[in-house]
Amino acid sequence: MDDSHFRYELRPGHYVCLSPLSDEILDELGVDGLGDSFGYFIYETEGGVSASRCTNVLVH
């Protein structure tokens, strides 16, 4: 996952982040209809800082 430009912890181990996402992550999540992967995304992650994984893309 790309480095977050913004990261806010909602509860322990659950974050909302703002950053670019790679094509691989978007494909893994099955995200369609967002145009291309260029730009910033608001998304949720779970896990610790070193083991976080994207779980849901909220906005492109």
N, C-alpha and C positions, 0 to 999 in steps of 0.2 A: 504494500500500500504506500502511496505517496505520503510524504511528510505533511502533516496538517498545518495549515496557516492559522487555524483557529480550532480550539478544542475545549469543550465545556463539559464537565462531568455532571450528569444528571443524578446519578446515584453510583455507589461504588462499582466500578468496572463497566459502566454504561455511559457513553459519551456521544455528543453531537459534534460533528467536525465540519470544517469548510476547507476544501483543497481540491486540486485536480485529482482525477482517478484514472488509472490506466485502462486501456481497452480490455486487458485480461480480467480485471476486477469486474467491469461492467458485463462482460460475457458470462463470467462465473455467476453473477446475480441474475442473469436473464433480463437485463434492463433493455427495453426497446422503446422506440418512439421519442428519444431525447435528441435526435439529430446526431451530431458527432460527439466525440469525447473531449473536444476542445473546450476549455473553460473550467469553471469551478462548480463543485457539487456540494450540497449540504447533505450529510449522511450520518447514520448511526453506526457506532462500533460497540463491540463487547469484548471484554478481556482487559488484561493489564496493558500498560503502555507498550511493552515490548511484544505482547502477544495479541494485540487487538486485531479484529477482523471486521470488515464492513458487513453489516447485516441488512441495511435498508437505505436506498437512495431516496431522499425526500424531495430535493429540488435540483434542477440543472440551470 
